[in-house]
Amino acid sequence: MPKEPSVQKSIPEIITHNLIITILKPEEFQLLATYERENRTHLARWEPLRDTAYFTDVEVAKRVRSNFEDFILGSSAAFVGLDSSRSKIICVCNFSNIVHGAFQACHLGYSINAGDQGKGLMFEMLNACIEYMFLDRGLHRIMANYIPANIRSEKLLTKLGFEKEGLAKSYLKIAGLWQDHVLTSKINPSHIGL
C-alpha cells in the first residue's frame, strides 16, 4: 500500500560500498559550495546558466536550508554522496516535484564530481536512492530526462532500468539554449501488475 505523505522526522543515512548518502543539514552548506564551485565548468553544459551570485556562500546556504526544509515537508529529496571522511561531496541527486495522491511521482536530476566520473559511483548512489524513494517514500514513478548528446546519462539510466518514453522538443533551457530532452521513467517494481 502506498505511503501517504508525512513529515519526515529523521534524515536518512544510506551507507554503500563507497559513499555515505544523506541530506545536508543547513550548517553543512560549505560542502555543497565547494562541490559546485569546483565543478562549475564541468557541469555548465548540462545545467541552466548560473550567474556569479549562485555560487556565493549566501546563496548556497539558502539552497541547502530550502532543500532541508523541503525534505522535511516531503516535497523533494536532495541527496549528497559523501566520501568516507564526510569531508567531500562526490555526487548529488535530487528527487524534485514530488507529487503524492494518484500520481506518486517525481523528477530526478543528478551530477558527479569531474574527477570521479567513470568509477560507477553515480550508479551506486542512484541505485541506493531510488530504492529509498520507492520503499521509504512509496513513490510509483521516477522520471529522468536527458539531452540526447549526453551519452553517459543515457547509459546510466538504461543500466538503472529507466525506459524511454519519448522526446520533448525544446524542453529545458540548458547552457543558454532551449534543448530537446529524451524522457524516461522507472516504475516501482513492487507496483508492476497492481
LINQUI-V501585 format. One record per residue. RES is the residue in three letters. PHI is phi in radians with two decimals (999 if undefined). D_CENTER is the distance of its C-alpha to the mean C-alpha in Angstrom with 1 decimal. Layout:
RES;PHI;D_CENTER, RES;PHI;D_CENTER
This chain:
MET;999;24.9, PRO;-1.09;21.6, LYS;-1.34;20.9, GLU;-1.40;21.5, PRO;-1.07;19.3, SER;-2.60;20.5, VAL;-1.21;20.2, GLN;-1.52;18.2, LYS;-1.59;20.7, SER;-2.22;19.1, ILE;-1.54;16.0, PRO;-1.22;14.8, GLU;-2.35;15.4, ILE;-1.84;14.6, ILE;-1.77;16.8, THR;-1.95;16.5, HIS;-1.03;19.0, ASN;-2.06;17.6, LEU;-2.32;14.9, ILE;-1.98;14.9, ILE;-1.85;11.6, THR;-2.77;11.7, ILE;-1.84;11.1, LEU;-1.15;13.1, LYS;-1.44;16.4, PRO;-0.89;17.8, GLU;-1.27;20.3, GLU;-1.72;17.9, PHE;-1.01;16.7, GLN;-1.09;18.6, LEU;-1.07;16.2, LEU;-1.24;13.5, ALA;-1.02;16.5, THR;-1.12;17.6, TYR;-1.04;14.4, GLU;-1.18;14.1, ARG;-1.18;17.9, GLU;-1.19;18.3, ASN;-1.93;15.8, ARG;-0.97;16.9, THR;-1.21;19.0, HIS;-0.99;16.9, LEU;-1.63;13.9, ALA;-0.97;16.4, ARG;-1.29;17.1, TRP;-1.95;13.6, GLU;-2.21;13.0, PRO;-1.08;15.3, LEU;-1.05;18.4, ARG;-2.08;18.1, ASP;-1.47;21.4, THR;-1.03;22.6, ALA;-1.06;22.1, TYR;-0.98;18.3, PHE;-1.65;18.6, THR;-1.29;21.3, ASP;-0.96;21.1, VAL;-1.05;21.9, GLU;-1.24;19.0, VAL;-1.14;16.4, ALA;-1.06;18.1, LYS;-1.10;17.9, ARG;-1.15;14.1, VAL;-1.14;13.7, ARG;-1.10;16.4, SER;-1.11;14.9, ASN;-1.05;11.5, PHE;-1.11;13.8, GLU;-1.12;16.1, ASP;-1.13;13.7, PHE;-1.13;12.5, ILE;-1.04;16.3, LEU;-1.33;17.0, GLY;1.53;14.6, SER;-1.65;13.1, SER;-2.84;9.4, ALA;-2.52;7.6, ALA;-1.78;6.0, PHE;-1.51;6.5, VAL;-2.13;8.4, GLY;-1.82;10.4, LEU;-1.70;13.9, ASP;-1.27;17.1, SER;-1.12;20.0, SER;-1.56;21.6, ARG;1.08;18.6, SER;-1.87;19.6, LYS;-2.59;16.9, ILE;-1.47;13.2, ILE;-1.59;12.7, CYS;-2.70;9.0, VAL;-2.36;5.8, CYS;-2.57;2.1, ASN;-2.18;2.4, PHE;-1.76;5.0, SER;-1.98;7.6, ASN;0.93;11.3, ILE;-1.18;12.0, VAL;-2.09;15.6, HIS;-1.75;18.1, GLY;1.24;21.7, ALA;-1.27;22.5, PHE;-1.50;19.1, GLN;0.87;16.8, ALA;-2.50;13.7, CYS;-2.78;10.4, HIS;-1.86;8.2, LEU;-2.08;5.0, GLY;-2.30;4.0, TYR;-2.82;4.1, SER;-2.74;7.5, ILE;-2.40;10.3, ASN;-0.97;13.5, ALA;-0.92;16.3, GLY;-1.33;18.6, ASP;-1.91;16.4, GLN;-1.18;15.9, GLY;1.35;17.8, LYS;-1.89;18.0, GLY;1.45;15.7, LEU;-1.28;13.4, MET;-1.18;10.1, PHE;-1.04;11.7, GLU;-1.00;12.7, MET;-1.18;9.5, LEU;-1.11;7.8, ASN;-1.01;11.3, ALA;-1.20;11.7, CYS;-1.26;8.6, ILE;-1.10;9.6, GLU;-1.03;13.1, TYR;-1.05;12.5, MET;-1.15;11.2, PHE;-1.29;14.2, LEU;-1.40;16.7, ASP;-1.50;16.1, ARG;-1.77;14.8, GLY;1.19;16.9, LEU;-1.23;14.7, HIS;-1.73;16.6, ARG;-2.41;14.3, ILE;-2.09;10.7, MET;-1.89;10.9, ALA;-2.39;9.4, ASN;-2.15;11.6, TYR;-2.51;12.8, ILE;-1.19;15.9, PRO;-0.89;18.8, ALA;-1.30;19.5, ASN;-1.49;16.2, ILE;-1.12;17.8, ARG;-1.05;15.4, SER;-1.16;12.6, GLU;-1.01;15.3, LYS;-1.13;16.5, LEU;-1.08;13.2, LEU;-1.14;12.5, THR;-1.08;16.2, LYS;-1.08;16.3, LEU;-1.40;13.7, GLY;1.66;16.0, PHE;-1.34;14.5, GLU;-2.00;17.6, LYS;-1.22;18.4, GLU;-2.10;19.6, GLY;2.77;20.8, LEU;-2.21;20.7, ALA;-1.74;20.1, LYS;-1.30;22.5, SER;0.83;21.7, TYR;-1.38;18.4, LEU;-2.35;16.6, LYS;-1.57;18.2, ILE;-2.04;16.6, ALA;0.92;18.7, GLY;1.47;21.3, LEU;-2.22;21.9, TRP;-1.25;21.3, GLN;-2.17;19.8, ASP;-1.15;19.8, HIS;-2.39;16.7, VAL;-1.39;16.9, LEU;-1.67;15.6, THR;-2.34;14.5, SER;-2.66;13.8, LYS;-2.26;14.1, ILE;-1.69;16.5, ASN;-0.97;16.8, PRO;-0.99;19.6, SER;-1.31;21.6, HIS;-1.73;22.0, ILE;-1.18;23.4, GLY;1.56;27.1, LEU;-1.53;27.1
